[in-house]
Amino acid sequence: MAIEPSDAVNVLKTIASHLIDVSRNEQNFKRLPDIFWGYFARGHDNRDRKFGVILTYSEREKDIDELIKMYEQWVINQDPEKK
């Protein structure tokens, strides 16, 4: 089943709305580590298809690069031709 463009738009609108709500409350950031932090959210659309988002900040570029590599490897492992 393909992801419909309207579904992708709705997912991103939901994520953006939640991130805005999180950003409005400074209490959400009171106990952050000194050099990195992350935010993740899970949800579903009106067809009960799941989505997730991970947002990461780090003063060390290597942290972000490693996270992106992990995601890229996950994408490769999802290739239906390999299963």
Buried (B, 14 or more C-beta within 10 A) or exposed (E): EEEEEEBEEBBEEBBEEBBEEEEEEEEEEEEEEEEEEEBEBEEEBEEEEEBEBEEEEBEEEEBBEEBEEEEEEEEEEEEEEEE
